[in-house]
Amino acid sequence: MLFQIAYLSNDIPMPKRVGADIERRFDTPRRMFGLAITRLRILRKESQFEVAAAVGCGEGYLRSIEQGKENLTFDLEYAIVDYLGMLPMSKFWAYAEDLAKKESLHS
């Protein structure tokens, strides 16, 4: 991993990943999944807390999933998709891929 030096206001050098400030893309399954469940949750007018409680995970963990940071288990993926009413999985992934394409065009 490449690093560059970033300086805090008191001139203390801190390592920073190169490209950390680059705009995020939806080019991985985790990111597509996160974007799709975020959109579906918002359409249903539900909080992360409500969805997390319903599927049996923590709110912080769901937040990380929505940000595309977690490599979640299939069981949890299935539970989330089921809760959001998007079964079968092929229906959900078609929605997620279409949404990611639209977002990529707008960014």
C-alpha positions in Angstrom: 0.0 0.0 0.0 1.3 3.4 -0.9 1.5 6.2 1.6 2.1 9.9 1.4 2.8 12.3 4.2 0.1 14.6 5.4 0.7 17.3 8.0 -1.6 18.2 10.8 -1.9 21.9 11.9 0.9 21.4 14.4 3.3 20.2 11.6 3.4 16.6 12.9 3.6 14.3 9.9 1.0 11.6 9.6 0.8 8.8 7.1 -2.2 8.9 4.8 -3.1 6.3 2.2 -2.6 7.6 -1.3 -5.9 8.1 -2.9 -7.8 8.1 0.3 -9.5 11.4 -0.7 -10.6 10.1 -4.1 -14.4 9.9 -4.7 -15.7 6.4 -3.9 -17.0 4.2 -6.7 -19.5 1.4 -6.8 -17.3 -1.1 -8.6 -17.2 -3.9 -6.1 -20.0 -6.2 -4.9 -19.7 -4.9 -1.3 -20.1 -1.3 -2.5 -23.0 -2.2 -4.8 -24.7 -4.1 -2.0 -24.2 -1.2 0.4 -25.6 1.4 -2.0 -28.6 -0.8 -2.8 -29.6 -1.5 0.8 -29.1 2.1 1.8 -31.5 3.2 -1.0 -34.0 0.5 -0.2 -33.9 1.4 3.5 -34.4 5.1 2.8 -37.3 4.3 0.5 -38.9 2.4 3.3 -38.2 5.3 5.6 -36.4 3.1 8.1 -33.4 3.9 10.2 -30.2 1.9 10.3 -31.2 1.0 13.9 -34.5 -0.5 12.8 -33.0 -2.6 10.0 -30.1 -3.8 12.1 -32.4 -4.8 15.0 -34.7 -6.7 12.5 -31.9 -8.7 10.9 -29.9 -9.3 14.1 -26.7 -7.1 13.7 -25.5 -4.0 15.3 -26.3 -0.5 13.9 -22.6 0.3 13.5 -22.0 -3.0 11.6 -24.9 -2.2 9.3 -23.5 1.3 8.7 -20.2 -0.3 7.7 -22.0 -2.6 5.3 -23.8 0.3 3.7 -20.5 2.0 3.2 -19.1 -1.1 1.5 -16.5 -1.8 4.2 -17.7 -5.2 5.4 -17.4 -8.6 3.8 -20.5 -10.0 5.4 -21.7 -13.6 5.6 -24.2 -14.9 3.1 -26.7 -15.5 6.0 -26.7 -11.9 6.9 -26.8 -10.8 3.3 -29.8 -13.0 2.8 -31.5 -11.7 6.0 -31.1 -8.1 4.9 -32.4 -8.7 1.4 -35.3 -10.7 2.7 -36.2 -8.0 5.2 -36.1 -5.4 2.5 -38.5 -7.5 0.4 -36.1 -8.1 -2.5 -36.0 -11.9 -2.8 -35.0 -13.8 -4.8 -31.3 -12.7 -4.7 -31.2 -12.4 -8.5 -33.9 -9.7 -8.2 -31.8 -7.8 -5.6 -28.6 -8.1 -7.5 -30.2 -6.9 -10.8 -31.4 -3.8 -8.8 -28.0 -3.3 -7.2 -26.1 -3.5 -10.5 -28.6 -1.1 -12.2 -28.3 1.4 -9.4 -24.5 1.2 -9.4 -24.5 1.9 -13.2 -26.8 4.9 -12.7 -24.7 6.3 -9.9 -21.5 5.9 -11.9 -23.0 7.9 -14.7 -23.9 10.8 -12.3 -20.5 10.9 -10.6 
